[in-house]
Structure formats: C-alpha cells, structure tokens
Amino acid sequence: MQQKSEVLVSVVMGSDSDLSVMEESVKTLNEFGIANELFLTSAHRTPERTTAFAHGAAKRGVRIIIVGAGAAAHLAGVIASQTLLPVIGVPIDATSLKGLDALLATVQMPGGIPVATMAIGKAGAKNAALLAVRILSLEDEDLLKKLQAYIKKMASDVERKHENLK
C-alpha cells in the first residue's frame, strides 16, 4: 500500500489481468491532474489485505475508491461495506459470460452498501474516473473548470466530426 497522502482516488483491482481496463481510469484521472494510485487486492484470496486497505484509505486522504473486478466481482461490495468513502464499481469481462456476471454482482448490492456501478470494461473505467472528477469538483473550482472544458471539447469534437462527414 502506498503511503502517499496526496492520493485522492484509489484505483483498485482484484487481479493484475484487470490492469488493461483500469488503466483507463488512471489515464482519465491523470488528464485532470488528480493524484491517484493503483492497488491490487482480492476479496477472496487476500481478505485481510482488502480489509486493511478499506479501513485505512480515508486515513491516508483517499476521497474516492474506484474498483474493477471480474468473475465473482465481490471486491467493490466488500470494500464498500468497510468504508464510508464513495465506491465506484467497474465490472470487467473476465469470464465466458463477457462481464455480465461481474455487472450483476457489482450492481446488486444489498440496501445500505452503495456501489455506483459503471458499464462493463474500458468505457466503464473511464466513466468511473469522470464520476470521481464530478464528485471532487463539487469542492474544487479549478477542477470544475477543467470538467467544463472537457465537456465543451467533447461537444466540439462531435461538431467537427460532423463537418468532416460533409
């Protein structure tokens, strides 16, 4: 576990095979200049490590946790059950069910254990980071301006692509 106090968002995954998806979260957070970390832990193979992470994240200054998990996909829920920080889940296509199992496991949390659940895969990882940006921008005017510029650029990109069709 990194002890960087400036980390605002922790990007957690249950397996190193999830890295290619979760890098989208990191890339997007970096684009906004949000300090982040990658953390690997498993709800099933390293439950004590997962608990220590969940209990210690807020004390280290982490404000939001983004969790990617495939297969059984219990990681986001386990972490959410052990912290008051917002948890954003990213289902990952890791089985023959193409991530549908991870989506259902991540979104079906019992009442009282909220996990904001994104789409399966890289789009979900990117949107998880953008949701984190939106949450953090509620208290950070500079970040809000960056978010507004990002949204404006997306719109102008669509308009430019439309013009290129002509």
N, C-alpha and C positions, 0 to 999 in steps of 0.2 A: 504494500500500500504506500503510495506516495504521500509525503507529509507536506505538500505544497499548500500553504494557507491561502494562496490567491486563487485556487481552483474554485470555480463557481458551478461547473457542471461536470458530473462524473458520468462517463460513458462505460457501461458495464456490459459484459457478455459472458455467456456460460461456457464458451468454447473458443479456442483460437480460430476455428474454422468460420466463426461469425465475423471475423475482422473485416473481410472484404465488403460486408454490408455496413457494419458500424462505422467504417471509415467515412461514410457519407455524413454521419452526424458530426464527426470531428472536423471534417473539411468545412462544413457549413458554420460550425461554431467558430472556427479559425477565421473564416471570412468576415465575421462580425467582431473579431478581436476578443472573444470570450474565452477566458482561461478554462481549460478542461484537462481531463485525464482519462486514460483508458485503464480499466480494471477488469481482471479475469477472475471469476469465481463461479462455482456451481452450487445450485441449491441442493443437489443430491450428492455430489462427490466431495464437496468441501463445505458442509453446512456450517461449521464453526467459523470458517473464514468469511462466509456470507453474512453471518450474524455480526461478526466483529466489524465488517465493512458498514453494514446498515446502521449499527449503533454509533459508529464513530464519524460518519460522513458529515453530519451537521456540525459537530465539534471542530472539524477541520475547515469549516467555512463553505462547504458544498451547499448549494442552494437548490439544485435540481438534479435528479438522477434519471438518466436515460438507460433503459435496459433492453438489450437484444437477447432473444432466446428462441431456439427451435426445439423440435422434438417435444418433450414433456412440457416445456415452456413455463415452468413454475417460478423461475427466478424473479421476475418483476413482482409477482404477488408476495413471494417470501420477503423480498426487500421492503415492499410497501407495508407489510404487516409489522415491520420492526423499525420504522422511521416515520416522522411526521413530514418529511420533505416530499414535495411532489415527485411522483414516479411516472415516467412516460415509457410505455412498453412498445417494443418493435418486434413483431413476430418475424421469424426467419424461416425460409424454405430449407428445411434440413431433413425432410423425410419424403417418403413416396407420396405423401398427401399434399406436397407442394406448399407447405406453410399454413394450410387451412387448420390443421391441428394446433399449431402454435397461435394462430389468430384466436381461435375459440378458447384456448387455455388462458390466453392473456386478457381477453376482454371479459370473460366470465368470472369476475372476482365477486366474492360474497359481499353483501352490504357491509359497509364500514371499512373496507380495504380498497380504496380507489386506485386504479391504474388507468391513466389516459392511454388508450391503445391506438396506435397508428396502423397504416397499411402494411402489408407484408413486404419485406425486402428493402431495397435501397431507397425507394420513394418514401417509405415509412421512416427510415432512418433520417433522411433529410428533413421531413416534416416534424419529426421529434425535436430536432435541433431548432427548427423555426418556431415551434411552440415554446421551447425554452427561451428563445430570444424574446418572444412576445411577453412571456411572464416576467422576465428580467427587465424588459423595457418599461414596465409599469412604474419602476422606481429609478430609471436611468434615462434622463432626457437625451443624452448623446446616443445611446443605443436606440432609442425611439426614432431619432432622426435617421440613423443608419437603416433601420427597418423600413421606414417610409421611403427612403431612396431605393431600397431593394425592391419593394413592391412596385414603385414607379418604373424601375428598369424592366421588370418582368412585363409590365403592360406595354412599354415602348418596344420591347423585343417582339412582342406579338404583332404590333402595328408594322414594324419593319419587315417581319417575315411575310405579312400580308402583302405589303407593297412589292416584295420580291416575287410574289406569285403572278403579278401582272405582266 
